[in-house]
Amino acid sequence: MDDSTSERWLPVVGYEGLYEVSDRGRVRSLPRYNPRGGPQGGQILQGRPLSGSGYLRVYLCKGGSRRDWRIHRLVLLAFVGPCAEGHVVRHLDGDPARNWLTNLAYGTYSENSYDTVRHGRHHNASKTSCDWGHEFTTKNTRIDRRTGHRHCVQCQLAYEERNAVMGRLCECGKPVHAKGMCQKHYDQQKWKNHKKGNQNVGMALVNMTVSGPRPPEPPTSVAFATVSHSV
């Protein structure tokens, strides 16, 4: 979205008639009268940065209560809809203060964590060596394709050598890397588990589509006993 595009405004969900949010990440209060009859509102709210994160928040009032909201949540809630369970708001360019609609998207915690690594804001992304001082060179670094985490090759080899000395071997005869398996078999098993999980989710969705919603159970008959009261 460029600066020549007109700014769109929608009511803030839950604060209709009181506040509006735009697709450029701005929040404004609507003109109205307070309980005493005086005018209030009609201005752009100043976003305040959250310490340590850089996210911008605003304070909204309704019914005498005051609550702070992160602006990026207000934008997606108004223009996209509610956030699904297990998802968070992602800033696609890595700037937590840029709350334009085109820069925001819902995603998983894993996707959001990968964004911080990709943008160089992850606390581990700036590390040049592992905890034991081995430098993260091209040859000494292994990237986990599933999580994107970096692993020190020297540390892994030392761990496998210790397992070999102690007789901890995979069924193929190679030193154990994790969970009783060598590096190759461990990665293969992780990939199988990942595919199996996706297949289970897919089958569940297919079953829901084919069978449809479960019909309500018929009400059970309840026998009422007649109780006589003596006066």
Beta strands, then each sheet from edge to edge (+ up, - down):
strand 1: 9-11
strand 2: 19-22
strand 3: 27-29
strand 4: 32-33
strand 5: 39-40
strand 6: 43-44
strand 7: 48-49
strand 8: 56-62
strand 9: 65-70
strand 10: 87-91
strand 11: 104-108
strand 12: 141-143
strand 13: 150-152
sheet 1: 1+ 2- 3+ 6-
sheet 2: 4+ 5-
sheet 3: 7+ 8- 9+
sheet 4: 10+ 11-
sheet 5: 12+ 13-
end
